[in-house]
Amino acid sequence: MKTIILSLFFVLLSTVSFAQKSITSQIQTNAQCGDCKERIEGELNYIKGIKFAELDDQTKIVTVKYDPGKIELLTIKKTIAKIGYDADEVKAAREDVEKLPKCCQPNRHD
């Protein structure tokens, strides 16, 4: 009986461990500079479920490692948009862009 219980425990433990795997995704933004990098990373790296976020200021791509059981990729993109930057298909609202310092506001053509 103990063997069966222990076996079930290890199966359950491995299932829980598998469910907590992290995903790494890349999100294209329209960030402008190092201040944008600090702003985006500073916000994302303190959100529950995000393990790591880094913006490459040359490519303007944010690499995010996150736990999909705690946060969805769309929520991360919406957070970036709320900061004032486009995130793939999620566009920042004009009022959020206008809250950024003038030097950090992406050129808008809309």
ABEGO torsion letter per residue (X at the ends): XAAAAAAAAAAAAAAAAAAABBBBBBBBBABABAAAAAAAAAAAAABBGBABBBBBAAAGBBBBBBBAAABBAAAAAAAAAAAGBBBEABBBBAAAAAABBAAABBBBAX
